[in-house]
Amino acid sequence: MSNTKTYNVAVLGATGAVGQKIIETLEMKNFPIKQLKLLSSSRSAGTKIKFNDEIIIVEEAKPESFEGVDIALFSAGGSISKVLAPEAVKRGAVVIDNTSAYRMDESVPLVIPEVNETDIQAHNGIIANPNCSTIQMVTALKPIQDKYGLNRVIVSTYQAVSGAGAEAVEELKDQAQAFLAGEDLHAELLPVKSESNHYPIAFNALPQIDVFQDNGYTFEEMKMINETKKILHHAELSVAATCVRLPFFTSHAESVYFEVEEDTSVSSIQATLKHAPGIVLKDNPQKQEYPTPLDAAGKSDVFVGRIRKDLDDHKGYHMWVVSDNLLKGAAWNSVQIAESLVKNNWL
Ligand SMILES: NC(=O)c1ccc[n+]([C@@H]2O[C@H](COP(=O)([O-])OP(=O)(O)OC[C@H]3O[C@@H](n4cnc5c(N)ncnc54)[C@H](OP(=O)(O)O)[C@@H]3O)[C@@H](O)[C@H]2O)c1
């Protein structure tokens, strides 16, 4: 980064699954930080976290915590963002919010830098980071939309437990060990902690991510539907989603069916995606080459494979999209937004 200016940065939710990856990403990308403030609830206040060669003590988040902060990366849950984001903005910070609190707010840009970076300019202090499942799908769809037009998208997801936070990762580990030891499985968290029924995730598949809406879709499915239209600036796009939680730790996988407007071919779509920003094409059925969640874990790209033409609709195609939900799906995308703010002087 050519800019030599440095910034006061705060990470809210620093002890969580996403927060920890934000800290690692800031360090890895050598983000120009003057001072880094790490915030959590009172439960984790006092925790020590290493950043570069420094040990930083996590503090309990309060409105005053944002005094003097230039950029605040939020990942502590929607209700906390609702309360603390306006407080941070009031004190002069620009908030990059990983929760669903502001994503569909018309005055808040919802941004994937490879897709709609310039939307950031219109911010009023808050920029929303899209849902993890939305980010990877839309990063892959955007180059296709630009070249061939897009009418319809139908997605089924295969989502990792880390998408439900650090506690869900522990629950899967405990249940897997219990299952293999022939013991009873205790489910207290998934599919949704605050709801009355919980089901084991170990060796299982749960067709519910987040709470059900009146229309029969879950909130996760509605996030994918609504956020896709907003990010692609395509209100008429038909989008349907089925979101499923599976028992692996990291990276979401998605089977995406899409219909284009102009005739094209598998090889043209492959060529388009091969040169698209943030995408790695791994698509060679002859050699059994396609992305899997384990390969994608720890990497910042969106991996695409299994591109094939629908057998009944000549404008329909299928593809398989995999990405690390905690990196491109959350931390990496948020830090990319922060870099864009700095690089373009959009703070
Ligand atoms: N996991 C993903 O793949 C993913 C992807 C995109 C977006 N998100 C979103 O990011 C947010 C965090 O997700 P996560 O998976 O990182 O959850 P998580 O592992 O459960 O971590 C939650 C973090 O928020 C903090 N927190 C909780 N209540 C707080 C409060 N009242 N005040 C201040 N801090 C508080 C926690 O601090 P304590 O340690 O003190 O409890 C912890 O640092 C959620 O809104 C989620 O939807 C997650």
The ligand as a Gaussian input file, in Angstrom:
#p B3LYP/6-31G(d) Opt

LIG

0 1
 N      -18.914000     -17.193000      11.235000
 C      -19.099000     -16.780000       9.980000
 O      -18.790000     -17.477000       8.989000
 C      -19.663000     -15.435000       9.721000
 C      -19.548000     -14.914000       8.444000
 C      -20.056000     -13.647000       8.185000
 C      -20.664000     -12.940000       9.189000
 N      -20.778000     -13.459000      10.446000
 C      -21.432000     -12.636000      11.467000
 O      -20.440000     -12.101000      12.338000
 C      -20.984000     -12.016000      13.663000
 C      -20.058000     -12.773000      14.621000
 O      -19.982000     -14.135000      14.201000
 P      -18.924000     -15.150000      14.819000
 O      -19.118000     -16.385000      14.033000
 O      -17.567000     -14.537000      14.906000
 O      -19.517000     -15.344000      16.318000
 P      -18.810000     -15.844000      17.640000
 O      -17.682000     -16.749000      17.343000
 O      -19.908000     -16.318000      18.516000
 O      -18.184000     -14.492000      18.284000
 C      -18.980000     -13.445000      18.778000
 C      -18.105000     -12.288000      19.221000
 O      -18.947000     -11.193000      19.628000
 C      -18.642000     -10.814000      20.964000
 N      -19.829000     -10.366000      21.671000
 C      -20.930000     -11.101000      21.976000
 N      -21.799000     -10.347000      22.684000
 C      -21.226000      -9.118000      22.819000
 C      -21.633000      -7.913000      23.457000
 N      -22.797000      -7.804000      24.109000
 N      -20.803000      -6.847000      23.398000
 C      -19.604000      -6.933000      22.751000
 N      -19.179000      -8.056000      22.140000
 C      -19.976000      -9.131000      22.179000
 C      -18.072000     -12.073000      21.588000
 O      -17.325000     -11.719000      22.738000
 P      -17.196000     -12.704000      24.009000
 O      -15.967000     -13.544000      23.748000
 O      -16.979000     -11.739000      25.136000
 O      -18.442000     -13.495000      24.115000
 C      -17.225000     -12.595000      20.438000
 O      -16.026000     -11.846000      20.348000
 C      -22.411000     -12.565000      13.582000
 O      -23.313000     -11.488000      13.417000
 C      -22.385000     -13.422000      12.349000
 O      -23.640000     -13.550000      11.754000
 C      -20.270000     -14.683000      10.731000

